[in-house]
Amino acid sequence: MSHFSQIRTKIRSLSSLQAALTDLGIDWKSGPSPVRGYQGSTQTAEIIIEQPNGFDIGFRLNPQTEDYELVADLQYWQQPLSVDGFINQISQRYAFHTVLEATSKEGFQVAEQTTTEEGAIRLVVQRWA
């Protein structure tokens, strides 16, 4: 028997999460909408990622932690990466967009951006006085 799992994240900004998913080429839909699970069960989420097998992945706001958690029936996970790999990839792009948003609010602009062989992103920002 299968059921929904909730996986905690440190994602708090919906707009940065949406930008991260878009960067990664993940087709997502804005909610609130139902996440489809085993035997027609559903849970409501703010972001829905439909899978070809008819079972969805969602991100919903946890009101206690104010973080978006991943919601899915993991028995029907159908992504090229493991759940951890998927979350790690999204978290890196999320952090990138969060940094860009925060530095932009402070008047900084990206002067240089490089990605290392290991996949780390290095940003140099500057602000004119």
N, CA, C and O of each residue as an XYZ file, in Angstrom:
516
protein
N       0.840     -1.181      0.000
C       0.000      0.000      0.000
C       0.882      1.239      0.000
O       1.914      1.282      0.669
N       0.481      2.201     -0.724
C       1.291      3.384     -0.907
C       0.639      4.582     -0.213
O      -0.557      4.566      0.078
N       1.429      5.605      0.045
C       0.917      6.802      0.699
C       1.810      7.992      0.389
O       2.925      7.842     -0.111
N       1.302      9.168      0.695
C       2.068     10.386      0.477
C       3.165     10.525      1.525
O       2.973     10.201      2.697
N       4.299     11.007      1.084
C       5.390     11.363      1.987
C       5.588     12.869      1.911
O       5.424     13.474      0.851
N       5.940     13.462      3.032
C       6.264     14.886      3.083
C       7.743     14.991      3.409
O       8.206     14.461      4.419
N       8.482     15.677      2.546
C       9.919     15.815      2.741
C      10.218     17.283      2.991
O       9.915     18.145      2.167
N      10.812     17.547      4.131
C      11.112     18.918      4.528
C      12.220     19.502      3.666
O      13.139     18.802      3.241
N      12.109     20.794      3.422
C      13.142     21.532      2.698
C      13.408     22.829      3.458
O      12.776     23.105      4.477
N      14.326     23.598      2.962
C      14.597     24.936      3.505
C      14.118     26.007      2.523
O      14.607     27.136      2.545
N      13.176     25.656      1.678
C      12.669     26.561      0.647
C      11.545     27.399      1.239
O      10.559     26.865      1.748
N      11.704     28.725      1.165
C      10.697     29.628      1.737
C      10.092     30.581      0.712
O       8.988     31.084      0.919
N      10.783     30.833     -0.372
C      10.299     31.783     -1.371
C       9.699     31.029     -2.555
O      10.395     30.294     -3.255
N       8.405     31.221     -2.768
C       7.725     30.552     -3.874
C       8.282     31.019     -5.222
O       8.462     30.208     -6.131
N       8.554     32.312     -5.353
C       9.056     32.828     -6.638
C      10.443     32.265     -6.960
O      10.723     31.959     -8.118
N      11.308     32.126     -5.964
C      12.631     31.540     -6.199
C      12.525     30.053     -6.532
O      13.293     29.544     -7.349
N      11.577     29.356     -5.903
C      11.344     27.945     -6.220
C      10.863     27.803     -7.662
O      11.339     26.938     -8.396
N       9.926     28.647     -8.062
C       9.421     28.598     -9.435
C      10.536     28.880    -10.443
O      10.618     28.220    -11.479
N      11.389     29.856    -10.142
C      12.506     30.179    -11.040
C      13.487     29.014    -11.122
O      14.010     28.715    -12.196
N      13.738     28.357     -9.991
C      14.655     27.213     -9.965
C      14.118     26.077    -10.829
O      14.860     25.493    -11.618
N      12.841     25.764    -10.685
C      12.233     24.694    -11.477
C      12.295     25.023    -12.967
O      12.582     24.153    -13.789
N      12.025     26.279    -13.307
C      12.082     26.709    -14.703
C      13.502     26.580    -15.243
O      13.698     26.089    -16.355
N      14.499     27.019    -14.465
C      15.907     26.898    -14.875
C      16.274     25.454    -15.200
O      17.017     25.189    -16.146
N      15.750     24.531    -14.413
C      16.088     23.116    -14.566
C      15.260     22.425    -15.649
O      15.406     21.225    -15.878
N      14.392     23.190    -16.311
C      13.581     22.625    -17.381
C      12.482     21.708    -16.896
O      12.001     20.857    -17.644
N      12.081     21.876    -15.641
C      11.022     21.048    -15.061
C       9.684     21.718    -15.351
O       9.472     22.877    -14.997
N       8.790     20.983    -15.994
C       7.471     21.491    -16.323
C       6.612     21.463    -15.062
O       6.349     20.388    -14.523
N       6.174     22.620    -14.585
C       5.398     22.713    -13.360
C       4.159     23.564    -13.596
O       4.095     24.356    -14.537
N       3.189     23.383    -12.729
C       1.956     24.159    -12.773
C       1.753     24.827    -11.430
O       2.082     24.280    -10.377
N       1.199     26.031    -11.501
C       0.927     26.781    -10.281
C      -0.408     26.347     -9.689
O      -1.372     26.111    -10.416
N      -0.454     26.245     -8.380
C      -1.666     25.821     -7.680
C      -2.325     26.994     -7.003
O      -2.130     28.139     -7.412
N      -3.092     26.733     -5.987
C      -3.259     25.420     -5.362
C      -4.028     24.454     -6.259
O      -5.048     24.799     -6.855
N      -3.503     23.237     -6.333
C      -4.084     22.164     -7.128
C      -3.815     20.837     -6.435
O      -2.934     20.748     -5.580
N      -4.572     19.806     -6.800
C      -4.347     18.496     -6.176
C      -3.106     17.789     -6.723
O      -2.825     17.831     -7.921
N      -2.379     17.144     -5.821
C      -1.290     16.242     -6.170
C      -1.909     14.853     -6.180
O      -2.472     14.415     -5.177
N      -1.806     14.156     -7.312
C      -2.452     12.847     -7.449
C      -1.565     11.751     -6.862
O      -0.362     11.700     -7.117
N      -2.184     10.882     -6.074
C      -1.478      9.773     -5.451
C      -2.183      8.456     -5.693
O      -3.055      8.347     -6.555
N      -1.798      7.470     -4.929
C      -2.295      6.097     -5.036
C      -3.802      6.017     -4.813
O      -4.329      6.640     -3.891
N      -4.486      5.259     -5.645
C      -5.923      5.001     -5.568
C      -6.750      6.287     -5.487
O      -7.730      6.357     -4.745
N      -6.353      7.285     -6.244
C      -7.121      8.519     -6.330
C      -6.972      9.474     -5.163
O      -7.642     10.505     -5.123
N      -6.098      9.150     -4.203
C      -5.903     10.078     -3.085
C      -5.191     11.332     -3.583
O      -4.393     11.274     -4.519
N      -5.482     12.453     -2.954
C      -4.868     13.723     -3.349
C      -4.473     14.523     -2.116
O      -4.995     14.322     -1.019
N      -3.534     15.436     -2.334
C      -3.189     16.467     -1.363
C      -3.016     17.758     -2.159
O      -2.612     17.726     -3.321
N      -3.316     18.867     -1.544
C      -3.243     20.154     -2.228
C      -1.851     20.755     -2.074
O      -1.260     20.722     -0.995
N      -1.334     21.310     -3.185
C      -0.014     21.931     -3.164
C      -0.013     23.188     -4.040
O      -0.862     23.351     -4.917
N       0.951     24.066     -3.785
C       1.072     25.319     -4.530
C       1.773     25.129     -5.870
O       1.571     25.914     -6.796
N       2.599     24.086     -5.976
C       3.282     23.761     -7.229
C       3.074     22.280     -7.499
O       3.252     21.445     -6.612
N       2.694     21.961     -8.735
C       2.448     20.583     -9.133
C       3.377     20.237    -10.289
O       3.501     20.991    -11.253
N       4.027     19.082    -10.175
C       4.849     18.540    -11.257
C       4.208     17.214    -11.647
O       4.244     16.245    -10.888
N       3.623     17.184    -12.834
C       2.963     15.967    -13.289
C       4.002     14.992    -13.816
O       4.961     15.389    -14.477
N       3.806     13.724    -13.522
C       4.690     12.674    -14.024
C       3.927     11.849    -15.060
O       2.698     11.785    -15.013
N       4.636     11.222    -15.989
C       3.962     10.437    -17.035
C       3.125      9.272    -16.496
O       2.206      8.808    -17.171
N       3.436      8.802    -15.294
C       2.714      7.652    -14.731
C       1.398      8.036    -14.042
O       0.710      7.171    -13.501
N       1.044      9.332    -14.058
C      -0.216      9.764    -13.465
C      -0.140     10.107    -11.988
O      -1.154     10.460    -11.387
N       1.045     10.010    -11.389
C       1.250     10.375     -9.988
C       2.107     11.624     -9.962
O       3.115     11.705    -10.663
N       1.712     12.598     -9.158
C       2.359     13.907     -9.185
C       3.353     14.106     -8.044
O       3.389     13.362     -7.064
N       4.150     15.141     -8.225
C       5.037     15.664     -7.179
C       4.536     17.074     -6.896
O       4.187     17.805     -7.823
N       4.500     17.455     -5.641
C       4.041     18.792     -5.310
C       4.940     19.464     -4.285
O       5.702     18.810     -3.573
N       4.833     20.768     -4.228
C       5.458     21.555     -3.160
C       4.334     22.327     -2.494
O       3.602     23.066     -3.154
N       4.198     22.155     -1.181
C       3.157     22.867     -0.449
C       3.772     23.532      0.776
O       4.766     23.070      1.337
N       3.145     24.626      1.165
C       3.619     25.390      2.320
C       3.220     24.685      3.595
O       2.052     24.355      3.800
N       4.196     24.458      4.447
C       3.933     23.926      5.781
C       3.761     25.146      6.694
O       4.731     25.865      6.934
N       2.554     25.395      7.204
C       2.317     26.615      7.981
C       3.100     26.688      9.282
O       3.348     27.783      9.787
N       3.497     25.539      9.838
C       4.261     25.572     11.087
C       5.706     26.013     10.873
O       6.247     26.779     11.670
N       6.328     25.532      9.802
C       7.740     25.863      9.560
C       7.909     27.008      8.568
O       8.987     27.593      8.469
N       6.830     27.332      7.824
C       6.856     28.333      6.764
C       7.807     27.956      5.636
O       8.286     28.828      4.910
N       8.083     26.668      5.484
C       8.898     26.137      4.387
C       7.988     25.374      3.435
O       6.935     24.871      3.826
N       8.414     25.299      2.185
C       7.697     24.465      1.223
C       8.259     23.061      1.317
O       9.471     22.865      1.218
N       7.384     22.082      1.509
C       7.819     20.697      1.586
C       7.414     19.971      0.312
O       6.402     20.291     -0.311
N       8.224     18.989     -0.060
C       7.914     18.169     -1.211
C       6.897     17.120     -0.778
O       7.069     16.474      0.256
N       5.843     16.949     -1.562
C       4.794     15.982     -1.273
C       4.687     15.053     -2.479
O       4.487     15.509     -3.604
N       4.822     13.749     -2.241
C       4.722     12.781     -3.337
C       4.515     11.390     -2.774
O       4.844     11.111     -1.621
N       3.971     10.534     -3.599
C       3.907      9.116     -3.277
C       5.203      8.527     -3.827
O       5.313      8.265     -5.025
N       6.175      8.321     -2.954
C       7.532      7.963     -3.380
C       7.612      6.599     -4.052
O       8.577      6.325     -4.766
N       6.628      5.745     -3.841
C       6.624      4.445     -4.517
C       6.475      4.631     -6.030
O       6.866      3.764     -6.812
N       5.906      5.770     -6.431
C       5.672      6.037     -7.848
C       6.570      7.166     -8.366
O       6.228      7.834     -9.342
N       7.695      7.374     -7.725
C       8.665      8.389     -8.131
C       9.184      8.026     -9.514
O       9.672      6.916     -9.727
N       9.079      8.966    -10.461
C       9.503      8.693    -11.833
C      10.282      9.900    -12.359
O       9.843     10.596    -13.275
N      11.434     10.123    -11.759
C      12.312     11.218    -12.161
C      13.691     10.644    -12.457
O      14.039      9.579    -11.947
N      14.489     11.341    -13.283
C      15.825     10.822    -13.601
C      16.762     10.769    -12.391
O      17.706      9.980    -12.373
N      16.506     11.604    -11.385
C      17.325     11.633    -10.180
C      16.565     10.998     -9.021
O      15.338     10.896     -9.042
N      17.324     10.574     -8.005
C      16.693     10.115     -6.767
C      15.999     11.307     -6.111
O      16.196     12.449     -6.527
N      15.197     11.045     -5.099
C      14.511     12.125     -4.380
C      15.545     13.111     -3.823
O      15.392     14.323     -3.970
N      16.599     12.584     -3.181
C      17.645     13.463     -2.627
C      18.343     14.260     -3.720
O      18.578     15.458     -3.562
N      18.674     13.603     -4.825
C      19.321     14.295     -5.939
C      18.432     15.381     -6.517
O      18.907     16.463     -6.861
N      17.144     15.095     -6.625
C      16.153     16.044     -7.135
C      16.085     17.272     -6.228
O      16.142     18.407     -6.702
N      15.963     17.037     -4.924
C      15.887     18.149     -3.968
C      17.186     18.940     -3.952
O      17.157     20.169     -3.892
N      18.328     18.253     -4.006
C      19.617     18.957     -4.015
C      19.758     19.848     -5.243
O      20.232     20.979     -5.138
N      19.351     19.345     -6.405
C      19.448     20.126     -7.632
C      18.548     21.361     -7.561
O      18.961     22.460     -7.931
N      17.331     21.174     -7.089
C      16.408     22.305     -6.947
C      16.931     23.287     -5.898
O      16.852     24.500     -6.091
N      17.463     22.769     -4.795
C      17.969     23.637     -3.717
C      19.114     24.520     -4.193
O      19.204     25.678     -3.788
N      19.989     23.996     -5.044
C      21.101     24.809     -5.551
C      20.580     25.967     -6.396
O      21.009     27.107     -6.221
N      19.657     25.677     -7.308
C      19.106     26.743     -8.149
C      18.258     27.709     -7.314
O      18.232     28.909     -7.586
N      17.571     27.187     -6.308
C      16.787     28.024     -5.411
C      17.711     29.005     -4.675
O      17.418     30.198     -4.591
N      18.817     28.497     -4.150
C      19.768     29.352     -3.433
C      20.315     30.435     -4.367
O      20.459     31.590     -3.966
N      20.613     30.064     -5.593
C      21.101     31.018     -6.592
C      20.101     32.162     -6.762
O      20.482     33.332     -6.711
N      18.828     31.830     -6.963
C      17.821     32.870     -7.171
C      17.569     33.682     -5.902
O      17.281     34.876     -5.983
N      17.671     33.058     -4.746
C      17.493     33.775     -3.488
C      18.608     34.799     -3.295
O      18.356     35.925     -2.865
N      19.834     34.409     -3.612
C      20.971     35.337     -3.513
C      20.805     36.490     -4.502
O      21.020     37.649     -4.147
N      20.425     36.175     -5.737
C      20.220     37.238     -6.730
C      19.150     38.227     -6.269
O      19.317     39.438     -6.415
N      18.061     37.715     -5.716
C      16.971     38.573     -5.253
C      17.430     39.464     -4.096
O      17.140     40.661     -4.076
N      18.139     38.882     -3.143
C      18.589     39.644     -1.968
C      19.624     40.698     -2.344
O      19.561     41.830     -1.865
N      20.568     40.333     -3.192
C      21.607     41.302     -3.570
C      21.029     42.407     -4.449
O      21.463     43.557     -4.369
N      20.067     42.068     -5.273
C      19.424     43.073     -6.122
C      18.701     44.111     -5.271
O      18.741     45.303     -5.577
N      18.037     43.661     -4.201
C      17.339     44.582     -3.301
C      18.305     45.564     -2.635
O      17.931     46.681     -2.280
N      19.545     45.126     -2.475
C      20.569     45.978     -1.853
C      21.324     46.811     -2.882
O      22.272     47.516     -2.534
N      20.912     46.735     -4.144
C      21.526     47.558     -5.181
C      22.716     46.928     -5.872
O      23.435     47.614     -6.599
N      22.945     45.637     -5.665
C      24.067     44.951     -6.310
C      23.636     44.374     -7.649
O      22.466     44.064     -7.869
N      24.617     44.238     -8.536
C      24.416     43.583     -9.821
C      25.468     42.501     -9.982
O      26.564     42.606     -9.430
N      25.137     41.458    -10.738
C      26.090     40.380    -10.988
C      27.158     40.891    -11.952
O      26.854     41.329    -13.061
N      28.413     40.828    -11.510
C      29.533     41.225    -12.346
C      30.150     40.020    -13.037
O      30.674     40.125    -14.146
N      30.081     38.873    -12.368
C      30.686     37.665    -12.918
C      29.975     36.448    -12.349
O      29.604     36.413    -11.176
N      29.793     35.452    -13.206
C      29.173     34.198    -12.777
C      29.904     33.049    -13.460
O      30.023     33.017    -14.685
N      30.396     32.101    -12.650
C      31.060     30.921    -13.197
C      30.552     29.686    -12.470
O      30.094     29.753    -11.330
N      30.645     28.561    -13.159
C      30.277     27.282    -12.562
C      31.506     26.395    -12.580
O      32.122     26.209    -13.628
N      31.870     25.842    -11.423
C      33.054     24.994    -11.323
C      32.771     23.619    -11.932
O      31.626     23.290    -12.244
N      33.816     22.833    -12.094
C      33.660     21.486    -12.630
C      32.786     20.627    -11.716
O      32.103     19.713    -12.180
N      32.811     20.924    -10.420
C      32.003     20.183     -9.446
C      30.545     20.625     -9.460
O      29.703     19.994     -8.821
N      30.235     21.704    -10.181
C      28.861     22.187    -10.262
C      28.544     23.340     -9.327
O      27.409     23.816     -9.307
N      29.517     23.801     -8.553
C      29.294     24.947     -7.667
C      29.198     26.225     -8.509
O      29.877     26.369     -9.526
N      28.355     27.130     -8.071
C      28.186     28.406     -8.765
C      28.909     29.487     -7.982
O      28.710     29.640     -6.777
N      29.751     30.238     -8.685
C      30.485     31.342     -8.053
C      29.961     32.644     -8.639
O      29.983     32.850     -9.852
N      29.489     33.517     -7.758
C      28.978     34.814     -8.177
C      29.851     35.931     -7.630
O      30.285     35.883     -6.479
N      30.105     36.927     -8.451
C      30.742     38.158     -8.000
C      29.723     39.255     -8.270
O      29.283     39.454     -9.402
N      29.354     39.968     -7.199
C      28.393     41.061     -7.341
C      29.087     42.367     -7.002
O      30.057     42.405     -6.245
N      28.563     43.432     -7.581
C      29.149     44.750     -7.314
C      28.040     45.775     -7.222
O      26.935     45.584     -7.730
N      28.372     46.877     -6.551
C      27.435     47.982     -6.423
C      28.229     49.256     -6.595
O      29.300     49.426     -6.014
N      27.686     50.147     -7.402
C      28.326     51.434     -7.601
C      27.848     52.394     -6.520
O      26.654     52.492     -6.236
N      28.784     53.082     -5.936
C      28.439     54.000     -4.831
C      27.867     55.291     -5.357
O      27.522     56.177     -4.574
